[in-house]
Amino acid sequence: MTKPLRAPAGLGTAGRALWRQIATDWAENAVIPDAREHRLLADACHEADVLALLQAELDTAAASGSLTTRGSMGQLITHPHVAEARRSRAQIAANLRQIQLDVPEAKADGPKYRSRSEQARAAANARWSARG
């Protein structure tokens, strides 16, 4: 096993947790991410920190019994963080899809993630073993 990549500076608790989970999995499977994969993971981790802040605000609102607030005209509207949290989750998923990481729950018997680098390595190994 190689040593996991260090998390970028400035990540909060949620971002560091996501980074650690993926970097550890990469290290265990000898995956070396390219610069694009590294950047996309960093962006997903920063977005995970944003989502954690939004979720904390939503939890506070839900504890008060409502996820609604008053709009500019006094009308009752859905709390704005609901849409932002949805957008944030979608952005994290999009970033992880771009580096072709499987959904963590999808694989119980193998590596949790399979990056493009790992897929290419597996294909090359299959070609070489077929020749022998």
Buried (B, 14 or more C-beta within 10 A) or exposed (E): EEEBBEBBEEBBEBBBBBBBBBBBBBBEBEBBBEEEBBBBBBBBBBBBBBBBBBBEBBEEBEEEEEEEEEEEEEEEEEBEBBEBBEBBBEBBBEBBEBBBBBEEEEEEEEBBBBBBBBEEBEEEEEEEEEEE
